[in-house]
Amino acid sequence: MTGDTVVEEKEISQAVIGRLPRYLRYLGELKDEGIERVSSQELSEIMQVTASQIRQDLNTFGGFGQQGYGYNVNFLHEEIRKILGLDKAHRLILVGAGNLGQALVNYTNFERRGFLFCGVFDKDPKVCGKEIRGLLVRPMEEMDSFVRKNGIDIAVLAIPKSSAVEVAGQLAACGIRGIWNFAHVDLKVPAHIQVENVHLSDSLMKLSYNLSSAVYEG
């Protein structure tokens, strides 16, 4: 967003929002290579998205290019970070200290993006008291007060679907603003809470379909 440019959220499609992290990733790679400017056509060749689609996406937020120059890589990278809310840190908790949960906490790239895990919770007494990357696994009974005292705005659910609905209700009651949901269940939460569902098996099944289709067509 450039200066006074204001874009109403209802005007922005989820498809456009879904492409922004890709823009950020490729622009970050260009920055690392010391490239200072890039055209929409050059971005198109890198990202396999049409140049017109790139211009249309960026114009949604006011446009950042100059005719005959293209885009300033550093400036565009920073503006997309702001649009995605990455110019400020997000404080997270993990609910569910199983294999998936531990892998998420141990993934250091989240911190580089400004997503900071501050607490881990689990209902299993055998797990509570252990540490994951320096974070003590706490019992679920402490979750409410921890969220309120530590300004947590995102909860990551890596728990079975049988528990997810109840836990989501508890999180809503203690003021959580966003839920990153790895449980295989659709959550019903108040409208002001943002939920992003991640179904890992869906991605694998999509890959399976594409492999099967390729074999069939061959």
Solvent accessible surface area in square Angstrom, and as a share of the most:
residue,aa,sasa,rsa
1,M,76,0.34
2,T,41,0.24
3,G,80,0.77
4,D,139,0.72
5,T,39,0.23
6,V,129,0.74
7,V,25,0.14
8,E,91,0.41
9,E,135,0.61
10,K,172,0.73
11,E,115,0.51
12,I,24,0.12
13,S,58,0.37
14,Q,140,0.62
15,A,60,0.46
16,V,15,0.09
17,I,57,0.29
18,G,50,0.48
19,R,53,0.19
20,L,2,0.01
21,P,64,0.40
22,R,74,0.27
23,Y,2,0.01
24,L,5,0.03
25,R,107,0.39
26,Y,42,0.16
27,L,0,0.00
28,G,18,0.17
29,E,82,0.37
30,L,11,0.06
31,K,81,0.35
32,D,129,0.67
33,E,120,0.54
34,G,57,0.55
35,I,68,0.34
36,E,127,0.57
37,R,125,0.46
38,V,5,0.03
39,S,38,0.24
40,S,13,0.08
41,Q,100,0.44
42,E,86,0.38
43,L,1,0.00
44,S,14,0.09
45,E,111,0.50
46,I,72,0.37
47,M,1,0.00
48,Q,155,0.69
49,V,21,0.12
50,T,87,0.50
51,A,13,0.10
52,S,64,0.41
53,Q,50,0.22
54,I,0,0.00
55,R,110,0.40
56,Q,120,0.53
57,D,0,0.00
58,L,1,0.01
59,N,97,0.50
60,T,39,0.23
61,F,2,0.01
62,G,47,0.45
63,G,20,0.19
64,F,19,0.08
65,G,40,0.38
66,Q,124,0.55
67,Q,193,0.86
68,G,84,0.81
69,Y,76,0.29
70,G,14,0.13
71,Y,15,0.06
72,N,60,0.31
73,V,0,0.00
74,N,84,0.43
75,F,89,0.37
76,L,1,0.01
77,H,20,0.09
78,E,66,0.30
79,E,9,0.04
80,I,0,0.00
81,R,60,0.22
82,K,95,0.40
83,I,29,0.15
84,L,50,0.25
85,G,13,0.12
86,L,15,0.08
87,D,79,0.41
88,K,118,0.50
89,A,61,0.48
90,H,27,0.12
91,R,89,0.32
92,L,6,0.03
93,I,0,0.00
94,L,0,0.00
95,V,2,0.01
96,G,4,0.04
97,A,4,0.03
98,G,39,0.38
99,N,136,0.70
100,L,66,0.33
101,G,0,0.00
102,Q,72,0.32
103,A,59,0.46
104,L,18,0.09
105,V,2,0.01
106,N,75,0.39
107,Y,112,0.42
108,T,59,0.34
109,N,42,0.22
110,F,37,0.16
111,E,76,0.34
112,R,174,0.63
113,R,78,0.28
114,G,16,0.15
115,F,52,0.21
116,L,62,0.31
117,F,25,0.11
118,C,27,0.16
119,G,1,0.01
120,V,0,0.00
121,F,0,0.00
122,D,18,0.09
123,K,148,0.63
124,D,54,0.28
125,P,113,0.71
126,K,170,0.72
127,V,34,0.20
128,C,32,0.19
129,G,51,0.49
130,K,124,0.53
131,E,121,0.54
132,I,11,0.06
133,R,105,0.38
134,G,59,0.57
135,L,38,0.19
136,L,82,0.41
137,V,1,0.01
138,R,74,0.27
139,P,46,0.29
140,M,36,0.16
141,E,151,0.68
142,E,71,0.32
143,M,3,0.01
144,D,59,0.31
145,S,52,0.33
146,F,24,0.10
147,V,4,0.02
148,R,142,0.52
149,K,169,0.72
150,N,49,0.25
151,G,51,0.49
152,I,7,0.04
153,D,21,0.11
154,I,35,0.18
155,A,0,0.00
156,V,0,0.00
157,L,0,0.00
158,A,20,0.15
159,I,25,0.13
160,P,88,0.56
161,K,122,0.52
162,S,101,0.65
163,S,20,0.13
164,A,0,0.00
165,V,83,0.48
166,E,118,0.53
167,V,11,0.06
168,A,2,0.02
169,G,41,0.39
170,Q,76,0.34
171,L,0,0.00
172,A,20,0.16
173,A,74,0.58
174,C,5,0.03
175,G,49,0.47
176,I,1,0.01
177,R,150,0.55
178,G,10,0.09
179,I,5,0.02
180,W,65,0.23
181,N,0,0.00
182,F,18,0.08
183,A,2,0.02
184,H,101,0.45
185,V,36,0.21
186,D,108,0.56
187,L,22,0.11
188,K,195,0.83
189,V,34,0.20
190,P,61,0.38
191,A,103,0.80
192,H,126,0.56
193,I,8,0.04
194,Q,118,0.52
195,V,46,0.26
196,E,110,0.49
197,N,61,0.31
198,V,33,0.19
199,H,53,0.24
200,L,98,0.49
201,S,48,0.31
202,D,73,0.38
203,S,75,0.49
204,L,120,0.60
205,M,118,0.53
206,K,139,0.59
207,L,94,0.47
208,S,59,0.38
209,Y,148,0.56
210,N,74,0.38
211,L,108,0.54
212,S,67,0.43
213,S,26,0.17
214,A,64,0.49
215,V,120,0.69
216,Y,194,0.74
217,E,144,0.65
218,G,101,0.97
